[in-house]
Amino acid sequence: MELVQIEPMRRAAAPKPEWLRAPAPMGENYHSLKRLARSLDLHTVCESAHCPNIGECWQHETATFMMLGNLCTRRCGFCAVPKGRPDPIDFDEPRRVAEAVAQLGLRHAVITSVNRDDDLYGGARAFAQVIAEIRRVAPACQVEVLIPDFQGSEEAIGVVVEARPEVLNHNTESVPRLYRVVRSGARYERTLRLLEYAKQLNPAGVTKSGVMVGLGEQTDELLQVFRDLASVGCDILTIGQYLRPSRDHLPMTRLYTPIEFAELKVEAMKMGFRHVESGPLVRSSYHAHEQAASTGLTASATNSATSVSAPTC
């Protein structure tokens, strides 16, 4: 008798709630930015990390470019950026990123990279160079950097801080209990120390960090992370919903509602942050220029901002 294999019926995916839907990418600005990135041989984390805000941000000339190649040396369970052995660092890339910032006529640029655990100091030098290049070709532009942890190297961190970005960002991402699966190769204490050390080196600089929710954390764990960040002088906190990029990534445990995000913001603001951006589609670079201006520590940015960034550890 012939055996017939019956495929189990897959459940239809539940429709996304209205507050989790983002506009599809379209429009002339979207296509213009895509052409600009390709012409300068730049990667965009909007595409590599499957950012849900790509339609809104690109239409408003807020591009998110990714430095130091398109391959990350870590395998974080939440991140859609490709992993693998990267090519040597391209030290002409900072010039091309600055050229994109200048062509867009921006007043606030956010810059980050993939992790380059193969060359910590080289990665830090690239950040310092892009800050210098932007200051050279677009002196009115404020610079925000979203940096990896450089494995805790104070020398590498110092290279970036000494370049004097207006805002230094390093994402916390999750609660300590989940670090092993969420942030491969990272350490919670290392993240706190990085933010604390950056503030020590440049007390006038703005520091920032971001957290994802929906990975299995408990509310009391989240609030403790907020307290820890406030204790090391972090000025800006972003809180957003984790959305699973594919079946190969960590599952999403639950969706937080807009009311819950509002409640988290209220609790965080009580702890002394100068600004908290909290919502389902909030990402580290989302409305970055407005976040910086709201602290009162940087000048108001009237033009669109560009985010040269990626989820980093």
Number of C-alpha atoms within 10 A of each C-alpha: 3 4 5 6 6 6 6 6 6 6 6 6 6 6 8 9 9 7 11 16 13 14 11 11 16 13 13 10 18 20 13 14 20 16 12 16 18 12 11 14 12 22 23 25 26 23 16 18 18 16 20 20 20 23 19 18 25 23 19 16 20 30 31 30 24 26 27 25 18 21 18 22 17 22 20 23 18 25 25 21 24 14 16 12 11 17 10 12 16 13 16 11 19 23 20 19 26 23 18 23 25 20 12 19 17 21 22 29 29 30 28 27 28 27 29 26 18 14 13 19 18 18 27 22 19 24 27 21 21 24 27 20 20 24 16 14 15 20 13 15 22 24 25 29 29 27 26 27 26 23 19 17 14 14 13 18 24 18 18 23 24 12 15 20 23 23 25 26 28 23 23 29 28 22 23 18 12 14 18 14 15 22 22 15 16 22 18 18 12 16 22 22 17 24 25 19 17 24 20 14 14 15 12 13 19 25 28 29 24 25 22 23 24 18 23 14 17 11 11 10 14 19 16 14 21 25 18 15 28 22 14 18 21 26 25 27 27 25 24 21 23 25 25 19 18 11 7 10 16 18 17 16 14 14 17 15 15 14 10 14 18 15 12 20 20 13 14 26 16 11 15 18 21 22 22 25 23 24 22 21 18 20 23 26 29 21 17 25 27 17 23 26 16 16 17 12 15 17 15 17 19 12 16 21 30 31 32 29 28 33 28 24 26
